[in-house]
Amino acid sequence: MASLKKAAEVVLKKCMKLKENESCLIVTDENKLKIANAFLSEAGKITKKVKLVQIPVGKVSGEEPPAHVAEQMKEHDVVLMPMTKSLSWTKARKDACAAGARIASMPSITEDIMERTLDIAYEDMKKTTVGLARELGMAQEIEITTPAGTELRLSTKNRKWEGLDSGIYDKPGRWGNLPSGEVFIAPVEGTANGTAVIDASMAGVGKLERPITVAIKDGFAVDFKGGKEAKKLKTMLEKIGSRKAFNIAELGIGTNYKAKVTGIVLEDEKVKGTCHIAFGSNALFGGAVDVPIHVDGVMKKPTIRADGKILIKDGELF
């Protein structure tokens, strides 16, 4: 297993390709300071233009950072975001990318995830990811079933599959998660119907002892079963105060061969052969719903059909 120092070096040199004449901003909170300081130390060996800024721990993923931090993000070549809650689907991240920043978002990342999943064969993973996206991109309707009981249909008509990167963010405006390895899409609003049984992990809840069964009608989650985990998810969405928080915002499929289910969705949603759905916002990746929350739930061993054609069977990619 690589050291934290080595993992930070991989991110800076292999993933971000930080150069001597470039600037690097590290945005973090008190829970991720050790990881942030590893980035600070290794980045300082490449360029003198390095800055670390600490912000309060977010209440939910998708919450905007302070305005002064959003402005700083636009002023740097490379932005690293080891955070407790995700800044991926924020206006701040989008605006920084539009200004040319290259960004790696790392919500809930741990030292173990850093050391175990980042030093990988990115080109091999890219072939898997792009190939899967190519097959999915020709379909208009997706059907997901799992051994746990998921039976869900949704439309992807005129929507674009995202996340086709290889974990290498070397051009202005490029961004993604680290660890990387997924394809994802914003389903057409109002089209998701059926049942999703989330049996691996749930953002804001963790690794699941008991599956969360979600009834979905016309694009919205309408009922939750599964004990305390289900109640926690429902409460999290209710706190937003908008029905849009219950929107089926995303369908994603993991392609990272080194990732494993740990209870941290940043990694769990990348596990090769899993799939996930998200609730809440999708406005920043092709959807029409904009609310201050985006939370993912991961399902094991899915069978996925695209316009009737099986692309994944029981978690095995064809």
TORSE-228235 format. One line per field, with one value per residue (C-alpha): residue number from 1; x, y, z; residue in one letter. Coordinates in Angstrom, 3 decimals. Layout:
resi <- NUM / ...
x <- X / ...
y <- Y / ...
z <- Z / ...
resn <- A / ...
***
This chain:
resi <- 1 / 2 / 3 / 4 / 5 / 6 / 7 / 8 / 9 / 10 / 11 / 12 / 13 / 14 / 15 / 16 / 17 / 18 / 19 / 20 / 21 / 22 / 23 / 24 / 25 / 26 / 27 / 28 / 29 / 30 / 31 / 32 / 33 / 34 / 35 / 36 / 37 / 38 / 39 / 40 / 41 / 42 / 43 / 44 / 45 / 46 / 47 / 48 / 49 / 50 / 51 / 52 / 53 / 54 / 55 / 56 / 57 / 58 / 59 / 60 / 61 / 62 / 63 / 64 / 65 / 66 / 67 / 68 / 69 / 70 / 71 / 72 / 73 / 74 / 75 / 76 / 77 / 78 / 79 / 80 / 81 / 82 / 83 / 84 / 85 / 86 / 87 / 88 / 89 / 90 / 91 / 92 / 93 / 94 / 95 / 96 / 97 / 98 / 99 / 100 / 101 / 102 / 103 / 104 / 105 / 106 / 107 / 108 / 109 / 110 / 111 / 112 / 113 / 114 / 115 / 116 / 117 / 118 / 119 / 120 / 121 / 122 / 123 / 124 / 125 / 126 / 127 / 128 / 129 / 130 / 131 / 132 / 133 / 134 / 135 / 136 / 137 / 138 / 139 / 140 / 141 / 142 / 143 / 144 / 145 / 146 / 147 / 148 / 149 / 150 / 151 / 152 / 153 / 154 / 155 / 156 / 157 / 158 / 159 / 160 / 161 / 162 / 163 / 164 / 165 / 166 / 167 / 168 / 169 / 170 / 171 / 172 / 173 / 174 / 175 / 176 / 177 / 178 / 179 / 180 / 181 / 182 / 183 / 184 / 185 / 186 / 187 / 188 / 189 / 190 / 191 / 192 / 193 / 194 / 195 / 196 / 197 / 198 / 199 / 200 / 201 / 202 / 203 / 204 / 205 / 206 / 207 / 208 / 209 / 210 / 211 / 212 / 213 / 214 / 215 / 216 / 217 / 218 / 219 / 220 / 221 / 222 / 223 / 224 / 225 / 226 / 227 / 228 / 229 / 230 / 231 / 232 / 233 / 234 / 235 / 236 / 237 / 238 / 239 / 240 / 241 / 242 / 243 / 244 / 245 / 246 / 247 / 248 / 249 / 250 / 251 / 252 / 253 / 254 / 255 / 256 / 257 / 258 / 259 / 260 / 261 / 262 / 263 / 264 / 265 / 266 / 267 / 268 / 269 / 270 / 271 / 272 / 273 / 274 / 275 / 276 / 277 / 278 / 279 / 280 / 281 / 282 / 283 / 284 / 285 / 286 / 287 / 288 / 289 / 290 / 291 / 292 / 293 / 294 / 295 / 296 / 297 / 298 / 299 / 300 / 301 / 302 / 303 / 304 / 305 / 306 / 307 / 308 / 309 / 310 / 311 / 312 / 313 / 314 / 315 / 316 / 317 / 318
x <- 0.000 / 1.315 / 1.928 / -0.209 / 2.734 / 3.045 / -0.715 / -0.621 / 2.295 / 0.341 / -2.597 / -0.448 / 1.870 / -0.193 / -3.790 / -3.498 / -0.113 / 0.688 / 3.522 / 6.150 / 4.619 / 1.056 / -0.895 / -2.635 / -5.451 / -6.434 / -9.926 / -10.610 / -12.252 / -11.088 / -11.880 / -9.586 / -6.632 / -4.117 / -4.840 / -4.910 / -1.529 / -0.080 / -1.203 / 0.219 / 3.599 / 3.855 / 2.523 / 5.132 / 7.828 / 6.466 / 5.401 / 5.758 / 2.215 / 0.326 / -2.415 / -4.587 / -7.930 / -10.063 / -13.836 / -16.540 / -17.723 / -20.737 / -24.193 / -25.018 / -23.322 / -23.980 / -23.883 / -21.973 / -18.633 / -18.171 / -18.189 / -14.553 / -13.470 / -15.564 / -13.722 / -10.315 / -11.206 / -11.535 / -8.065 / -6.022 / -4.864 / -5.442 / -7.981 / -8.008 / -11.046 / -10.564 / -13.804 / -16.270 / -19.219 / -19.092 / -18.509 / -18.763 / -22.217 / -21.907 / -21.970 / -18.543 / -17.049 / -18.785 / -17.658 / -14.073 / -13.993 / -15.449 / -12.564 / -10.097 / -9.366 / -8.625 / -10.391 / -10.273 / -13.192 / -12.642 / -15.638 / -15.265 / -11.886 / -9.788 / -6.109 / -6.970 / -8.801 / -5.934 / -3.322 / -5.285 / -7.130 / -5.252 / -2.122 / -3.874 / -3.696 / -5.810 / -5.703 / -7.118 / -9.959 / -10.621 / -11.135 / -13.765 / -15.505 / -15.605 / -16.707 / -19.610 / -20.642 / -20.617 / -23.057 / -25.296 / -25.279 / -27.294 / -30.192 / -33.300 / -34.634 / -32.684 / -33.906 / -32.138 / -32.799 / -30.853 / -31.020 / -32.091 / -35.293 / -34.591 / -36.908 / -36.516 / -37.072 / -36.147 / -35.621 / -32.291 / -33.648 / -31.665 / -29.501 / -25.729 / -23.704 / -21.027 / -17.888 / -16.051 / -12.689 / -9.844 / -9.039 / -6.521 / -7.436 / -4.711 / -6.649 / -8.302 / -11.828 / -11.457 / -12.679 / -13.918 / -13.750 / -10.702 / -10.850 / -12.382 / -14.178 / -17.839 / -20.263 / -23.389 / -26.396 / -29.290 / -32.418 / -35.261 / -37.279 / -40.569 / -39.667 / -38.236 / -40.720 / -40.398 / -38.400 / -34.762 / -33.250 / -30.097 / -28.096 / -24.430 / -24.185 / -25.953 / -24.386 / -25.037 / -25.861 / -22.839 / -22.482 / -25.910 / -26.753 / -30.244 / -31.236 / -33.234 / -36.195 / -37.345 / -40.632 / -40.302 / -43.172 / -42.978 / -39.423 / -39.716 / -39.017 / -42.400 / -41.806 / -38.873 / -38.622 / -35.665 / -35.595 / -33.328 / -31.288 / -34.402 / -35.669 / -32.338 / -32.373 / -35.952 / -35.236 / -32.152 / -34.221 / -37.135 / -34.836 / -34.311 / -37.939 / -38.613 / -40.164 / -37.302 / -34.958 / -36.770 / -36.028 / -34.253 / -31.277 / -28.719 / -27.992 / -24.335 / -22.241 / -18.845 / -15.755 / -12.842 / -11.269 / -9.420 / -12.410 / -14.428 / -17.519 / -16.409 / -19.400 / -17.872 / -19.862 / -16.994 / -15.358 / -18.430 / -20.040 / -16.845 / -16.733 / -16.662 / -19.999 / -22.096 / -24.642 / -26.073 / -28.924 / -28.934 / -31.633 / -31.836 / -29.943 / -28.791 / -28.747 / -24.973 / -24.798 / -27.635 / -30.734 / -33.351 / -33.494 / -31.502 / -31.660 / -28.885 / -28.525 / -27.229 / -26.898 / -26.077 / -27.189 / -25.200 / -26.655 / -24.817 / -24.859 / -27.152 / -28.384 / -28.704 / -30.563 / -30.322 / -33.311 / -33.604 / -29.964 / -28.088 / -24.876 / -24.267 / -25.489 / -25.326 / -22.530 / -20.434 / -19.708 / -20.176
y <- 0.000 / 3.423 / 6.060 / 9.188 / 11.203 / 8.958 / 9.132 / 12.941 / 12.916 / 10.674 / 13.092 / 16.151 / 14.686 / 11.972 / 13.181 / 16.973 / 17.310 / 20.386 / 22.458 / 24.696 / 27.880 / 27.044 / 27.836 / 25.304 / 25.921 / 23.323 / 23.763 / 21.684 / 21.543 / 20.546 / 16.865 / 16.523 / 18.660 / 15.803 / 14.902 / 18.577 / 19.147 / 16.184 / 17.878 / 21.192 / 19.631 / 17.760 / 20.651 / 22.899 / 20.701 / 21.510 / 25.150 / 28.042 / 29.226 / 26.978 / 27.972 / 26.087 / 27.520 / 25.953 / 26.363 / 25.163 / 21.571 / 21.586 / 20.563 / 18.656 / 17.789 / 20.419 / 23.346 / 26.335 / 27.345 / 30.888 / 33.521 / 34.534 / 30.906 / 30.591 / 33.612 / 32.131 / 28.895 / 30.840 / 32.319 / 29.092 / 26.588 / 23.540 / 23.182 / 20.177 / 19.675 / 17.058 / 17.743 / 16.139 / 17.124 / 17.394 / 20.612 / 18.765 / 19.953 / 23.570 / 26.771 / 27.551 / 24.447 / 25.078 / 28.709 / 27.778 / 25.233 / 27.839 / 30.102 / 27.357 / 25.638 / 21.913 / 20.406 / 17.189 / 16.771 / 14.344 / 14.402 / 12.141 / 10.870 / 9.010 / 8.146 / 4.520 / 5.480 / 7.764 / 5.082 / 2.210 / 3.518 / 6.358 / 4.724 / 2.753 / 2.051 / 4.987 / 4.143 / 0.647 / 2.088 / 4.696 / 1.970 / 0.294 / 3.560 / 4.982 / 1.669 / 1.389 / 4.993 / 4.427 / 1.530 / 3.410 / 6.555 / 4.917 / 4.001 / 5.927 / 3.744 / 2.082 / -0.741 / -1.677 / -4.842 / -6.328 / -9.546 / -7.374 / -6.357 / -3.278 / -2.911 / 0.549 / 2.085 / 5.560 / 7.559 / 8.997 / 10.369 / 13.399 / 13.319 / 12.893 / 10.352 / 12.176 / 11.230 / 9.868 / 11.031 / 8.763 / 10.511 / 12.703 / 16.389 / 17.976 / 20.486 / 23.766 / 23.203 / 19.466 / 18.110 / 15.009 / 12.883 / 11.132 / 8.222 / 8.289 / 5.622 / 6.019 / 6.992 / 8.866 / 10.690 / 12.892 / 10.886 / 12.773 / 14.315 / 12.584 / 9.323 / 7.134 / 4.550 / 1.433 / 0.398 / 0.963 / -1.209 / 0.522 / -2.266 / -1.174 / 2.342 / 5.690 / 9.140 / 10.678 / 7.263 / 5.059 / 1.329 / -0.211 / -2.879 / -3.042 / -2.141 / 1.012 / 0.310 / 3.390 / 3.525 / 5.840 / 7.342 / 9.766 / 10.788 / 11.244 / 9.090 / 8.715 / 6.114 / 4.791 / 1.487 / 0.007 / 1.057 / 3.755 / 4.067 / 4.753 / 7.238 / 9.078 / 9.405 / 10.658 / 13.188 / 14.430 / 15.120 / 16.641 / 19.191 / 20.850 / 21.952 / 21.247 / 18.322 / 18.669 / 17.116 / 13.819 / 14.040 / 11.044 / 13.080 / 10.591 / 7.093 / 6.075 / 2.952 / 2.261 / 1.175 / 1.375 / -2.056 / -1.064 / 0.451 / -1.520 / -0.866 / 0.806 / 2.965 / 6.071 / 6.825 / 8.672 / 5.261 / 3.015 / 4.556 / 3.860 / 0.117 / -1.742 / -3.416 / -1.433 / 1.215 / 4.154 / 6.595 / 10.056 / 12.254 / 16.020 / 18.307 / 17.547 / 21.028 / 21.024 / 17.872 / 18.167 / 18.061 / 20.653 / 20.387 / 22.797 / 22.268 / 22.420 / 18.651 / 15.717 / 12.342 / 8.965 / 5.456 / 2.437 / -0.905 / -4.213 / -6.687 / -4.790 / -6.083 / -3.118 / -3.170 / -0.349 / -0.431 / -4.102 / -5.003 / -6.363 / -4.401 / -5.514 / -8.767 / -9.316 / -6.756 / -8.159 / -5.796 / -7.397
z <- 0.000 / -0.953 / 1.687 / 2.010 / 0.706 / -2.363 / -3.022 / -2.884 / -5.316 / -7.711 / -7.654 / -8.316 / -10.934 / -12.635 / -12.299 / -12.226 / -13.965 / -11.870 / -13.328 / -11.773 / -13.175 / -12.068 / -8.907 / -6.686 / -4.195 / -1.593 / -0.134 / 2.965 / 6.386 / 9.852 / 9.312 / 6.295 / 7.349 / 7.463 / 3.836 / 2.836 / 4.473 / 2.556 / -0.659 / 0.559 / 1.261 / -2.043 / -4.132 / -2.518 / -4.058 / -7.529 / -7.343 / -4.940 / -5.697 / -3.283 / -0.854 / 1.629 / 2.731 / 5.454 / 5.442 / 7.869 / 7.583 / 5.283 / 6.442 / 3.236 / -0.040 / -2.676 / -0.255 / -1.674 / -0.089 / 1.255 / -1.492 / -0.966 / -1.446 / -4.602 / -5.972 / -5.103 / -6.875 / -10.130 / -9.728 / -9.615 / -12.216 / -10.008 / -7.189 / -4.835 / -2.597 / 0.151 / 2.047 / 4.433 / 2.216 / -1.557 / -3.468 / -6.793 / -7.766 / -6.725 / -8.725 / -7.252 / -8.842 / -12.158 / -12.285 / -11.423 / -14.256 / -16.623 / -15.617 / -16.576 / -13.267 / -13.198 / -10.203 / -8.215 / -5.823 / -2.930 / -0.565 / 2.498 / 1.322 / 3.882 / 4.138 / 3.354 / 0.156 / -0.840 / -0.301 / -1.839 / -4.911 / -6.571 / -7.972 / -10.728 / -14.473 / -15.580 / -19.289 / -18.669 / -16.608 / -19.292 / -21.928 / -19.751 / -18.899 / -22.420 / -23.915 / -21.475 / -22.098 / -25.833 / -25.493 / -23.059 / -25.179 / -27.939 / -25.622 / -24.639 / -21.840 / -19.056 / -16.838 / -13.597 / -11.589 / -8.666 / -6.583 / -3.617 / -5.401 / -7.488 / -10.474 / -11.948 / -15.368 / -16.508 / -19.672 / -20.823 / -24.103 / -25.305 / -22.174 / -22.224 / -20.230 / -18.228 / -16.329 / -19.333 / -17.994 / -16.977 / -13.708 / -15.557 / -15.306 / -17.393 / -19.524 / -18.460 / -17.172 / -16.637 / -13.331 / -11.567 / -8.441 / -7.087 / -6.890 / -10.357 / -12.367 / -13.263 / -15.988 / -14.972 / -16.370 / -15.317 / -16.188 / -17.789 / -14.968 / -14.261 / -16.019 / -13.236 / -11.969 / -9.861 / -6.809 / -5.898 / -3.165 / -1.943 / -0.316 / -0.307 / 1.082 / 1.230 / 1.385 / 4.785 / 6.222 / 5.481 / 4.851 / 5.203 / 7.770 / 6.308 / 2.734 / 2.045 / -0.223 / -2.098 / -4.011 / -7.011 / -8.995 / -11.905 / -11.085 / -7.326 / -4.279 / -2.569 / 0.161 / 2.184 / 4.050 / 5.929 / 9.549 / 10.924 / 7.706 / 5.638 / 8.200 / 8.191 / 4.395 / 4.356 / 7.109 / 5.266 / 2.157 / 4.078 / 5.712 / 2.335 / 2.410 / -1.252 / -3.110 / -5.587 / -3.012 / -3.700 / -7.436 / -9.000 / -10.094 / -11.351 / -12.511 / -12.329 / -12.900 / -11.309 / -13.282 / -10.811 / -10.289 / -7.092 / -5.311 / -2.755 / -0.655 / 2.562 / 3.470 / 1.939 / -1.188 / -2.880 / -3.266 / -3.179 / -6.266 / -8.239 / -7.451 / -10.749 / -11.410 / -8.917 / -9.828 / -7.941 / -8.020 / -6.487 / -5.023 / -5.417 / -7.743 / -11.285 / -12.827 / -13.226 / -15.345 / -17.810 / -15.614 / -14.695 / -10.884 / -8.724 / -4.967 / -2.319 / -1.950 / -3.978 / -2.238 / -3.774 / -2.877 / -4.124 / -5.233 / -5.616 / -8.517 / -10.891 / -14.214 / -16.561 / -19.852 / -22.373 / -24.739 / -23.811 / -24.420 / -21.396 / -20.777 / -17.184 / -15.643 / -11.899 / -11.649 / -14.465 / -17.352 / -20.777
resn <- M / A / S / L / K / K / A / A / E / V / V / L / K / K / C / M / K / L / K / E / N / E / S / C / L / I / V / T / D / E / N / K / L / K / I / A / N / A / F / L / S / E / A / G / K / I / T / K / K / V / K / L / V / Q / I / P / V / G / K / V / S / G / E / E / P / P / A / H / V / A / E / Q / M / K / E / H / D / V / V / L / M / P / M / T / K / S / L / S / W / T / K / A / R / K / D / A / C / A / A / G / A / R / I / A / S / M / P / S / I / T / E / D / I / M / E / R / T / L / D / I / A / Y / E / D / M / K / K / T / T / V / G / L / A / R / E / L / G / M / A / Q / E / I / E / I / T / T / P / A / G / T / E / L / R / L / S / T / K / N / R / K / W / E / G / L / D / S / G / I / Y / D / K / P / G / R / W / G / N / L / P / S / G / E / V / F / I / A / P / V / E / G / T / A / N / G / T / A / V / I / D / A / S / M / A / G / V / G / K / L / E / R / P / I / T / V / A / I / K / D / G / F / A / V / D / F / K / G / G / K / E / A / K / K / L / K / T / M / L / E / K / I / G / S / R / K / A / F / N / I / A / E / L / G / I / G / T / N / Y / K / A / K / V / T / G / I / V / L / E / D / E / K / V / K / G / T / C / H / I / A / F / G / S / N / A / L / F / G / G / A / V / D / V / P / I / H / V / D / G / V / M / K / K / P / T / I / R / A / D / G / K / I / L / I / K / D / G / E / L / F
***
